[in-house]
Amino acid sequence: MNNMCVAHRGFSGKAPENTLAAVRMAIALPFVQWMEIDVQLTRDGVPVVIHDYSLDRTTNGHGKVKNMDYEHIRRLDAGSWKGRAFRGERVPSLEEVLSLASGRLRLNIELKTSGEMYPGLEKAVIDLVNTMGMREDVVLTSFDAGALQRIKELDPRFRTGLIYDSRSGDPAKKLNELGCSFLSISSDRLSPVLAKSLAERGVKIMAWTVNKAKEMRRLSAMHSDIMICTNRPDIWGDIFLQA
């Protein structure tokens, strides 16, 4: 299938992002083959699926993820902010999301880290993915070059991807330096020339975050290999399943 659909933090247009509800809604759409999620570590070393470094926006808790134990984070409500129907949704552990996605969705797992923020994050994620037998269905991505290098040192069999948002520089060169075969790039940074040259080198490209039909069509016309990361996989379905 061309321009594969990637559900951004699950079906986050309709359900609270990075929750099991959002994962289930993505799985329910048969054409969604990929999902992007964000992972951080609790104070006691449990990988959890949440985007912000702070708990404030998507839960009824306060403070930083890294300062809280898993048991504390478990008790928070991560759904009410999106609507009453989602009251009581939790911040899931990575293990819960992997269990749900296994055999159904492939995963782009973003390691939300910078510098020395989360010692042991890479190892914790790699160990879990390997234990679940999901390495072939996963790409590990990050803005942080150090995290990508640590992954390769710990287990070079993992596919890694660089997340790129800069207006300048040479993403292709950076990918080469880091041994990455995947580029996660802001959709407005992607040019036809870059898309073509990366695709020819066997690099997978994912463009984010694309919620409008017009933009999805523009990327599709640019190159059939570009994966479209969206909060609204239903809009993707309206376009590409009618074609």
N, C-alpha and C positions, 0 to 999 in steps of 0.2 A: 504494500500500500504506500502510495506516495505521500510525502509530507506528513509523516506520522504524528499523531496527536499525543501530546504529553500533558497530563492533568497536573496543573501547577498547585502544589500543596494539596493534592486531591482535587475534587470538584469544588474548588473554593469560591466559585461564583455563587453557589447555592448553599453550601454547608460551611461550617466554621473550618478555616484552613488548618491543615496538618492534624486533623482529628480522625478517629476511626470512621465517623459518619461521612467525612469527605472522601475517605478511601473507598468505603462501600459504594458511595454514589458514583465514583469513577469506575469501579469494577463493574457496576451494573450496565455501563455502556460498552457493548462488545467491541466497538472500534477503538476504544482507548487501550493502547498497548503499553504505554509508559506513564510513569508518574514521577514528579519531582517532589522531594521532601527535604527538610532541613533538620540537621542533627546537632545537638549540643550535649554536654555532660552535666549531670547534677553534681553537687558537692561530694556525694559519696560514690561517684564514678559510674552512674547508670546513663547510657545514651538515651536521650529523650528527643521526641520530634516536636520542635517548636522553632519558629523563625527568629523572633526578636531576642536580643540578649536579655531584655527585661520581660517580666511576666505581665506588665501593666496593661498592654493593649488587648491581648487575647485571652486573659483570664481575670478572675476576681482577686488575684493575688498581686503582691507588689514586690519589687526588688529584682535582683538579677538571678537568672537561672543557676549560674555557677555557685551562688551562695546558699542554695537551698538543697536539702536532702530530697531524694526521690519520694519518700513517704509524704513529705509536705506538698510537693508538686502534685502528687496523685490526688490529693483531696480537693484541689482547686477545680472550679467550674471554667471550662474552656469553650463553652458553647453559647451561653446566654447572650453574649455581646452580638451574636449573629441573629438571634431570634429565640423566642420562648420555646419553640419546638426542639431546640438543641440544648436546653438546660440540662446540666449534669454530664455533658460530654467532658472527657478528661484530656489532659496532655498525655498522649500515648508514649509508651517506651518504644524504642526502635524495634525491639523484639516482637511486640504486638503487631506493629505495622508489617514487619517482614512475614510474620505468620499469616496475616490476612492476604498479603499480596502474592505469596509464594504460589507459583504455577499459574498466576492470573495476570500479573503486571510486572514489567521490568522497571527497575528503579534507578533514577538519578538521585543519589544521596549527596546533598551538599553538606560538607563539614563547615559549620558556622564557627570559624575560629580566626584568631589573628595572633601571630607571634606565640608567646608562651601561655596563652589564655587557658588552654585545656590540655595539660600534659596527659598523655595516655588516650586521647580521643581516637586517634587513628587505629591504635591496636584494639581498642574496645569494639569499634565498628567492624574492622576486619575479622576479628574472632567470631563475632555474632553472625556475620554474613557467611563465613566458612562453615560454622556449626550448622547453619540452616541449609547448607548446600546450594547457596544462591549466587555464588561468585559470577557465574556466566550471565546472570540476569541483572547485574549491577554495574553502574559506573560511579566512581567516587569523584566528586568535583569540589573545587574550592577556589576562592579568590587568593588564598594564601599559598604561596609557592612552597613554603616550608612544609606545610601539611601534605602537599602532593609528593614532595621528595620523601617524606617519612613513609608514606604508603608504599612507594616503590622499594624502599629499603626493607620494610617489614614483609611484604609479599608482592614481588614483581609481577605476579600473574594477574593482579587487579588492573582493570582498565581505569585510567584516570582522565579527568577533564579539567581544563582551566576555565574559570568564569572570568569573562572579560567585559569591561565597561568603559575602558579608557577611550578618549577621542583620538589619541595618537598612539604611536608605537606600532610594533609589528607582531600581531598575535601568532602568526605562523612560526616566527622565529622563537617566540616564547614557548610555544607548544613543543617544538623540537628540543629545546634546552631541557624541558621538564619531562620529556618522554611521554607526553600526553597524546591520546588518539581521539580526543573529544573536545569540542569547543562550545561552551555555553556563553552566548553573546546577546547583549541587548539588541533587540530587533532593528533599532534605528542606527546601529553601528555596522550592520551587515551590508556589504556591497556585492553586486553580481560577480565582480572580479575575485574578491576574497572567497565567496561561496564556491565558485568554480574551481579555484586553485586548491582549496582544502579538500573538496570532494574528490578531486583527481589524486590526491595524496592518501586517500582512504580515511581522512579525518571526518568523524561525524559532527554535524553542526546542529545545535539546538538554539532557536531564537526565542527570547522571552521579552516581556510577557504580553501575548498578543490576544486581545479580546474582541477586536472588531473584524467583521467579515472582510472589509476592504483590505486591511493589513494582511490578513491570512492569504488572500488572493495574490497580493503583491509578492509575498515571500514564495508562494507556490510557483509563480511565474519566473522568479529568479532562479530557483533550482529545486528539482523534485526531491532531493535528499534532505533539504532543511526540515528538521523536526520543529513542530510548532508547539510551544509551551503556552498553555492558556488556562485562565480561571474558568473559561466557558467552553468546555468540550462539546456542549450541545450545539453551539454555533459552528464549531468545526464540522460536526456531523451534518448540519444543514447544508453546508457548502460542498463538502467532499463526497458525501454519500448520494447527493443528487446528480453529481457529475456523470 
